[in-house]
Amino acid sequence: MRARDRAAVSALRATLAALDNAEAVPVDEAAPRAAALEASPVGAGATEAARRELSEEEMVDVVRAEAAERLEAAAHLTAPAHADRAERLRTEAAVLLRFVDGATEGTARSA
């Protein structure tokens, strides 16, 4: 990372955002959408909801999905003009899979 590996930084930032999104609490469709302003909660954090905690398996699934998206996008970029972009996507996927494979190897060794 010290050498400013742009592909790794890009992949990791996007994956952290995907993990953050996966922790979001789904909005209940049955809940009322609006109420009188006077009845609304007031104060800092009044509208905050507790976030979900992902298990290690769920996190690995999100990272694998991110890698799969990159590989699929790279497969669709067949024109010679897009060769650089396709290679960058493959590199990003390899970075993500390296993290996942390292995590699963560590789990397998400790078992």
C-alpha angles and dihedrals in degrees: 000000000000090000087061096248097196095192092054093045092049093048094047094047092050091046092050088053090049090051090049090051091049089056092056117112112245115245112247108237092203094057116101112262101212139014136179112300090234091060096050120109115257132208141051112318094009091129096041118116125201111258124234118255112228120217118233089256092054091049091051089050091054092049092048090049090052091051091047091052090054093048091048092049091048090052090055093052098082100143114104089234089064097047093107093051092047091051091049090052091050090049091051090050090050090052092052094045090049089058092047094046090049091051094049092047090053091051092048092050094051092050 
